């Protein structure tokens, strides 16, 4: 439902439904009716409906839900939108890996990466996202190209989307200290985070030792793609947690995917979860991409129906005390053919895939998983909390309840940034047509 928002940024949103979890009660699943007063683009008051200071202009939400602008903790802006020129050959993780490698080596000059990255950021902004962390393929020499582009995008988008970057390298680089230090040096210069990717590998303990050692040497936080695999023999998450505990590493540590945890025996999975909690490793699940990519098989030309959803044990991790979040991951590339960096889509599909929609009375506590919790994990300046003095970076919905909110894509949402309703028109894919036929 499109609402007329005064351009002078002085008004009160009356009779709005807001999850208590995004205000002062992080564990609450309740919705509460409030009036939100905005002045000069800042929230100056949140009061029970009917008790807010009188403003010359009011916007009656009629019970419509208000959420903070979204935070996307795990994306791949450098890969985005290459599907038209480099689709996945078979839908598998390995097929995607090879397809992306081929496209990177053929096409990822600075101009190509910049245009696709900017396109993706315009999509995210229109949907209502205020902060994004992106992983950047960083096998030398790509780390120099992509981090240069990232720094340009960070400056260009300052004030609209807060950006962070993480390097992603494979086991070969994680095992070669010289290469890993070269990547870390570029990451440090960009104010980024150090990361990589590993799952089933006999040298996982050595990789984690190297990763933590180099991160400590350069003063970097860590964000690792861990166990993006159905194989219960994957040990990256366990080895990462053990290495953090053994070394006392005091930087922030995030592990993404962790899919194999769901296929490991119960006692083993509980042991790993306990180590994750002890180490303070935050977990980010990518429900749409994980479900799309994991357990995909083609047997004798016939696609086999998947036997599991591909996601990690996120409910169990949260119940045990781990910090958790959900995020977009890939968009329109060989790892995930779909997606548009829409934080609400992640929230909506996450509820279906991860089953955090029951009990219903606690479901809205998960609104923090695409806002306040990833913001805190990442250390973004934007907190995704509604409070006096916070920026009026809000997403307004006509839906008044959980089932109304989750039953539709909410394409008619209103996005406010600093109290102003922005243009939510999405960029046209035709803008990228000339890139999609390019092979340089």
C-alpha positions as a printed Julia matrix, in Angstrom:
440×3 Matrix{Float64}:
  0.0     0.0     0.0
  1.65    3.22   -1.17
  1.4     5.99    1.41
  1.89    9.72    0.95
  4.95   10.66    3.01
  5.53   14.4     3.53
  8.65   15.58    1.75
  9.63   17.9     4.6
 10.5    14.87    6.8
  8.29   16.12    9.67
  5.37   13.84   10.45
  4.05   11.05   12.65
  3.28    7.53   11.48
  0.28    6.73   13.65
 -1.27    3.36   14.44
  1.75    1.4    13.16
  2.41   -2.25   14.05
  6.06   -2.79   14.99
  7.76   -5.98   16.25
  8.94   -5.43   19.81
 12.11   -7.29   18.82
 13.31   -4.38   16.65
 12.8    -1.92   19.49
 13.69   -2.63   23.11
 12.78   -6.32   23.53
 15.05   -8.44   21.3
 13.56  -11.77   22.39
  9.92  -10.77   21.99
  7.83  -12.13   19.15
  4.99   -9.68   19.7
  3.71   -6.87   17.52
  2.76   -3.64   19.28
  0.88   -0.58   18.05
  2.85    2.65   18.21
  3.08    6.16   16.82
  6.48    7.01   15.31
  7.36   10.7    15.12
  9.93   11.8    12.54
 11.7    15.16   12.4
 14.47   16.05    9.96
 14.75   12.4     8.97
 15.3    11.17   12.54
 12.98    9.24   14.83
 12.25   11.59   17.71
  9.6     9.57   19.51
  8.1     6.1    19.61
  5.02    6.04   21.81
  1.94    3.86   22.32
 -0.67    4.68   19.71
 -2.61    7.78   20.66
  0.04    9.22   22.97
  2.61   10.66   20.56
  3.25   14.41   20.51
  0.93   16.12   18.05
  2.52   16.76   14.66
  1.08   18.97   11.94
  1.07   15.96    9.6
  0.1    12.39   10.38
  0.22    9.29    8.21
 -2.24    6.66    9.4
 -0.7     3.22    9.01
 -4.03    1.59    9.96
 -2.15   -1.25   11.65
  0.37   -1.69    8.83
  3.72   -3.18    9.82
  6.87   -1.05   10.0
 10.32   -2.66    9.92
 13.8    -1.14    9.96
 15.62   -1.1     6.63
 17.33   -4.43    5.99
 20.88   -5.62    6.59
 22.31   -8.25    4.21
 25.28   -9.94    5.86
 26.37  -12.3     3.06
 26.23  -11.42   -0.64
 28.42  -11.73   -3.75
 28.15   -8.42   -5.58
 31.08   -9.28   -7.87
 29.35  -12.4    -9.25
 25.87  -10.93   -9.56
 23.89  -11.01  -12.81
 26.3   -13.07  -14.93
 23.73  -15.86  -15.45
 22.68  -14.72  -18.97
 26.23  -15.17  -20.26
 27.37  -17.98  -17.94
 24.53  -20.16  -16.63
 25.17  -23.16  -14.46
 25.65  -26.28  -16.6
 23.9   -28.59  -14.12
 22.76  -26.67  -11.04
 25.42  -28.22   -8.79
 27.9   -26.46   -6.53
 30.91  -27.75   -8.48
 29.33  -26.86  -11.81
 28.73  -23.35  -10.51
 32.3   -23.08   -9.24
 33.71  -23.96  -12.66
 31.3   -21.67  -14.51
 32.17  -18.7   -12.3
 35.89  -19.38  -12.68
 35.53  -19.38  -16.47
 33.53  -16.16  -16.43
 35.92  -14.46  -14.01
 38.94  -15.3   -16.11
 37.22  -14.15  -19.32
 35.25  -11.09  -18.25
 35.93   -9.66  -14.82
 37.76   -6.52  -15.79
 37.05   -3.51  -13.57
 34.38   -2.04  -15.86
 32.4    -5.27  -15.97
 32.48   -5.77  -12.19
 31.61   -2.12  -11.52
 28.52   -2.05  -13.71
 27.09   -5.29  -12.35
 27.86   -4.29   -8.76
 26.19   -0.91   -9.15
 23.15   -2.56  -10.75
 22.86   -4.96   -7.81
 23.15   -2.14   -5.27
 20.36   -0.22   -6.98
 18.16   -3.3    -6.65
 18.97   -3.68   -2.95
 18.37    0.01   -2.28
 14.98   -0.01   -3.99
 13.91   -3.03   -1.93
 14.86   -1.3     1.33
 18.38   -2.44    2.28
 20.67   -0.09    4.21
 23.79   -2.21    4.8
 25.51   -5.02    2.86
 28.56   -7.21    3.34
 29.86   -8.68    0.09
 32.35  -11.48   -0.46
 34.78  -10.8    -3.29
 36.59  -13.54   -5.24
 40.19  -12.83   -4.31
 42.44  -15.4    -5.93
 45.32  -13.19   -7.13
 45.25  -11.07   -9.26
 41.44  -10.7    -9.01
 41.74   -9.35   -5.45
 43.35   -6.16   -6.74
 40.69   -5.59   -9.42
 37.63   -6.33   -7.31
 38.74   -4.51   -4.17
 39.54   -1.43   -6.26
 35.98   -1.52   -7.63
 34.55   -2.17   -4.18
 36.24    0.92   -2.75
 34.79    3.01   -5.57
 31.31    1.6    -4.9
 31.64    2.2    -1.16
 32.36    5.88   -1.82
 29.63    6.17   -4.44
 26.98    4.62   -2.21
 27.97    6.3     1.03
 24.87    7.57    2.8
 22.61    5.13    0.98
 24.04    1.65    1.57
 26.81    0.99    4.07
 29.23   -1.51    2.53
 31.74   -4.04    3.84
 33.9    -6.48    1.86
 35.35   -9.91    2.6
 37.94  -11.8     0.59
 37.08  -15.32   -0.54
 39.86  -17.7    -1.54
 40.05  -21.47   -1.85
 42.05  -24.06    0.09
 45.16  -23.57   -2.07
 45.47  -19.95   -0.98
 44.54  -20.72    2.63
 47.43  -23.18    2.73
 49.99  -20.86    1.1
 50.98  -18.23    3.62
 52.62  -15.95    1.06
 49.48  -15.76   -1.09
 47.24  -15.43    1.95
 49.32  -12.53    3.28
 49.16  -10.81   -0.12
 45.36  -11.03   -0.03
 45.28   -9.87    3.59
 47.41   -6.85    2.75
 44.88   -5.71    0.12
 41.97   -6.5     2.44
 43.57   -4.44    5.22
 44.05   -1.48    2.87
 40.33   -1.59    2.02
 39.21   -1.96    5.64
 37.78   -5.38    4.82
 37.48   -8.82    6.42
 39.55  -11.93    5.73
 37.81  -15.04    4.46
 37.92  -18.15    2.34
 36.04  -21.33    1.61
 36.57  -24.95    2.61
 34.5   -28.0     3.5
 35.86  -31.55    3.26
 39.66  -31.27    3.38
 42.3   -33.13    5.39
 44.21  -29.88    5.94
 41.31  -27.94    7.49
 43.14  -27.6    10.85
 46.15  -26.1     9.06
 43.94  -23.77    7.02
 42.2   -22.47   10.13
 45.53  -21.97   11.86
 46.8   -19.99    8.87
 43.6   -17.95    8.59
 43.6   -16.97   12.24
 47.32  -16.34   12.25
 47.21  -13.99    9.27
 44.03  -12.3    10.5
 45.74  -11.64   13.83
 48.89  -10.41   12.1
 46.94   -7.85   10.05
 44.29   -7.04   12.67
 41.42   -8.4    10.57
 38.09  -10.01   11.4
 37.2   -13.34    9.78
 34.23  -14.43    7.64
 34.54  -17.98    6.29
 32.45  -20.04    3.85
 32.32  -23.21    5.95
 31.06  -26.67    4.99
 28.94  -25.63    2.01
 28.49  -29.32    1.34
 26.1   -32.2     2.06
 29.0   -34.39    3.19
 28.9   -35.09    6.95
 32.69  -35.51    6.82
 33.08  -31.74    6.36
 35.03  -30.26    9.29
 35.64  -26.59    8.5
 33.19  -25.23   11.07
 34.47  -27.49   13.84
 38.11  -26.71   13.01
 37.39  -22.98   12.88
 35.72  -23.0    16.3
 38.49  -25.13   17.81
 41.18  -22.83   16.41
 39.47  -19.74   17.82
 39.22  -21.4    21.25
 42.83  -22.65   21.19
 44.34  -19.34   20.08
 42.06  -16.99   21.97
 41.53  -15.02   18.75
 39.61  -11.92   19.77
 38.4   -10.64   16.41
 34.86  -11.14   15.14
 34.4   -14.53   13.44
 31.52  -15.37   11.12
 30.85  -18.7     9.4
 28.47  -18.88    6.45
 26.48  -21.83    5.08
 27.53  -24.65    7.47
 25.21  -26.95    5.51
 26.95  -30.21    6.46
 25.98  -29.71   10.1
 22.42  -30.79    9.24
 23.69  -34.13    7.89
 25.99  -34.97   10.8
 24.95  -37.39   13.55
 23.07  -35.73   16.41
 25.76  -36.11   19.06
 28.45  -34.8    16.73
 26.31  -31.86   15.61
 25.63  -30.92   19.23
 29.36  -31.05   19.97
 30.09  -28.73   17.05
 27.32  -26.33   18.09
 28.72  -26.22   21.62
 32.17  -25.35   20.23
 30.65  -22.65   18.0
 28.95  -21.06   21.01
 32.09  -21.3    23.15
 34.19  -19.71   20.39
 31.65  -16.95   19.77
 31.42  -17.77   16.06
 28.39  -16.12   14.47
 26.48  -18.16   11.89
 24.8   -16.83    8.75
 22.47  -19.12    6.81
 21.63  -18.53    3.16
 18.29  -20.32    2.9
 17.38  -19.62   -0.72
 20.75  -20.45   -2.24
 21.41  -23.41    0.07
 18.07  -25.01   -0.77
 18.62  -24.36   -4.49
 22.15  -25.75   -4.67
 22.48  -28.52   -2.11
 21.45  -32.14   -2.76
 21.01  -31.49   -6.48
 21.69  -34.59   -8.59
 21.18  -35.58  -12.18
 21.1   -39.33  -12.57
 21.1   -40.73  -16.1
 19.61  -37.52  -17.45
 16.82  -37.47  -14.87
 16.77  -34.83  -12.15
 16.42  -36.45   -8.74
 14.17  -34.78   -6.21
 16.3   -33.44   -3.32
 16.1   -35.3    -0.02
 16.94  -32.35    2.27
 16.68  -28.58    2.24
 20.37  -27.79    2.34
 20.26  -25.35    5.25
 22.14  -25.56    8.53
 20.7   -26.19   12.0
 19.88  -22.54   12.54
 17.1   -23.0    15.09
 19.32  -25.26   17.18
 22.25  -22.86   16.91
 20.13  -19.94   18.07
 18.6   -21.97   20.92
 22.12  -22.88   22.07
 23.1   -19.23   22.26
 24.9   -18.65   18.96
 24.46  -15.36   17.16
 22.67  -16.07   13.89
 21.46  -14.27   10.78
 20.04  -15.03    7.35
 21.07  -13.37    4.1
 20.73  -13.31    0.31
 23.96  -14.92   -0.91
 24.23  -15.06   -4.72
 21.94  -13.36   -7.24
 21.48  -14.43  -10.85
 24.77  -16.24  -11.17
 25.7   -19.94  -11.5
 25.41  -20.49   -7.74
 21.83  -19.19   -7.63
 19.83  -18.38  -10.74
 17.37  -16.12   -8.93
 17.2   -13.47   -6.19
 17.33   -9.68   -6.22
 18.99   -8.66   -2.94
 15.57   -8.17   -1.37
 15.83   -8.42    2.41
 12.12   -9.05    2.75
 12.3   -11.96    0.3
 15.08  -13.46    2.43
 12.92  -13.07    5.55
  9.8   -14.47    3.89
 11.5   -17.46    2.28
 13.6   -18.04    5.38
 10.42  -18.57    7.38
  9.28  -21.23    4.94
 12.62  -23.0     4.57
 13.97  -22.78    8.11
 10.63  -23.17    9.94
 11.09  -20.24   12.32
  7.41  -19.34   11.84
  6.23  -21.44   14.79
  5.3   -20.91   17.48
  3.54  -17.98   15.82
  3.69  -15.85   18.95
  7.5   -15.81   18.76
  7.94  -15.55   14.98
  8.48  -11.8    14.79
 11.59  -12.14   16.96
 13.22  -13.39   13.77
 12.76   -9.97   12.15
 16.13   -9.23   13.73
 17.76  -11.9    11.53
 17.65   -9.53    8.53
 18.33   -6.39   10.56
 19.62   -5.81   14.07
 21.43   -9.13   14.53
 23.54   -9.05   11.34
 24.15   -5.33   11.92
 25.61   -6.12   15.34
 27.6    -9.11   14.07
 29.14   -7.03   11.28
 29.64   -3.92   13.37
 27.78   -1.68   10.94
 27.15    1.91   11.98
 23.52    1.33   10.95
 21.94   -0.7    13.76
 18.49   -1.56   12.32
 16.91   -0.7    15.67
 13.9     1.6    16.01
 14.59    4.03   18.84
 14.59    7.73   19.63
 17.47    9.31   17.74
 17.74    6.55   15.12
 17.53    7.46   11.43
 14.08    7.07    9.91
 15.27    4.29    7.6
 12.07    2.27    7.48
 10.09   -0.12    5.32
  6.31    0.33    5.5
  3.87   -2.47    4.67
  0.11   -2.53    4.33
  0.08   -5.99    5.95
 -1.08   -5.98    9.59
 -0.16   -9.48   10.77
  2.33  -12.29   10.2
  0.12  -14.16    7.76
 -0.74  -11.01    5.78
  2.92  -10.03    5.63
  4.23  -13.43    4.6
  1.53  -14.35    2.08
  2.52  -11.78   -0.56
  5.8   -10.41   -1.96
  4.89   -6.93   -0.66
  5.94   -5.29   -3.91
  3.93   -2.19   -2.94
  6.0    -1.49    0.18
  7.1     2.07    0.9
 10.8     2.57    1.65
 11.9     5.54    3.74
 15.48    6.72    3.94
 16.13    9.52    6.39
 12.38    9.99    6.47
 11.94   10.48    2.73
 10.06    8.0     0.54
 12.53    6.87   -2.13
 11.84    5.79   -5.69
 11.46    2.01   -5.52
 11.55    1.47   -9.29
 13.92   -1.41  -10.01
 16.62   -1.15  -12.69
 15.86   -2.84  -16.0
 17.9    -5.94  -16.83
 18.29   -4.55  -20.36
 20.91   -2.19  -18.95
 23.28   -5.16  -18.82
 22.55   -6.62  -22.24
 25.79   -5.4   -23.79
 27.82   -7.11  -21.04
 26.08  -10.43  -21.4
 27.51  -11.12  -24.82
 30.98   -9.97  -23.87
 34.0   -12.24  -23.8
 37.27  -10.35  -23.66
